[in-house]
Amino acid sequence: MPFTPFADICPQIARRETRDLEIVGNPKIPDGTYTFYDNYCDNPYCDCKCVVVEVEAQSSPANILTVLTYGWETPDFYTELVLDDEHTTPESGIEVNADSKQSKYAEGLRDILEEYIANNPDYALVLQNHYDAVKATVGMGAVQNKRFLQRRRKLKKKQKG
């Protein structure tokens, strides 16, 4: 399945919501600021509910250190997901993408993203909203727009409360 950078579809939102994380003192990766770019399946007939995250060090832009996948649904959802023979079925949770070239920092960066989502559950909703925005753009709109609005209301209630 082809994946498209969220920034290509919604550049203004991506500028606000792309994560730059400053990492200091982690024994698995060098100190520095890392950017986590989210990419989504642009097949209008696929509802895989996952994101592919490319991570770059700001000290070395355009050098992808790892490619991660994040599936937010239950393991049963992905077990039942049927894709054609050309595509790897995503998994629940955060994984290092076995189909991509990885640096020696891949596992450490996976751990960073997993910890960040665990400590910032609203970020999981942000990624799901990005997924829905991409799917709405490519023609799978009604279902995603409904989910997007529900999550947006939930985020706004949390911010007010």
C-alpha positions, 0 to 999 in steps of 0.5 A, spaced: 500 500 500 502 506 498 503 511 504 503 519 503 506 524 508 501 527 512 504 534 510 503 533 503 496 532 504 495 537 510 501 541 510 498 547 515 496 542 520 502 538 519 506 544 521 503 544 528 502 537 529 508 534 527 512 532 533 519 534 535 522 530 541 528 532 544 532 526 547 537 527 552 540 521 556 537 515 553 543 510 552 540 507 546 540 513 542 545 520 541 542 526 545 538 530 540 532 533 537 528 527 533 522 529 528 517 524 527 513 524 520 507 521 519 505 517 513 498 514 511 495 509 506 492 513 500 488 507 498 481 509 498 479 502 499 483 500 505 481 501 512 488 499 515 488 504 521 495 504 521 501 510 521 508 509 518 512 514 522 519 516 519 524 518 524 530 523 523 535 527 527 534 534 526 542 534 526 542 530 520 535 532 516 533 527 510 537 521 513 531 517 516 534 513 522 528 508 522 521 507 519 516 505 525 509 502 524 503 504 529 496 500 529 491 503 534 486 497 533 486 491 537 490 485 535 484 481 533 482 487 528 489 486 524 489 479 524 482 479 521 484 485 516 485 482 509 490 485 504 493 482 498 499 479 497 504 485 496 502 488 502 504 486 509 499 486 514 500 492 520 500 490 527 497 492 533 502 497 537 508 500 535 513 496 531 520 497 527 518 496 520 521 490 517 521 492 510 525 498 511 532 500 512 533 501 519 539 504 523 542 502 529 537 506 533 531 503 530 529 500 537 531 506 541 526 510 537 521 505 537 521 505 545 521 513 545 515 513 541 511 508 545 513 511 551 511 518 548 504 515 546 503 512 553 505 518 556 501 523 551 495 519 549 492 525 546 497 524 541 494 517 539 488 521 537 492 526 533 495 520 529 488 517 528 485 524 526 490 525 521 489 518 518 481 520 517 483 526 514 487 522 509 482 517 508 477 523 507 481 526 502 482 520 498 475 518 497 473 514 504 470 520 507 463 519 511 466 514 516 472 518 517 469 524 518 464 522 523 470 519 527 474 525 526 469 529 529 468 525 535 475 525 537 476 532 536 470 533 540 473 529 545 480 532 545 476 539 546 473 537 552 479 534 555 483 541 553 477 545 557 476 540 563 
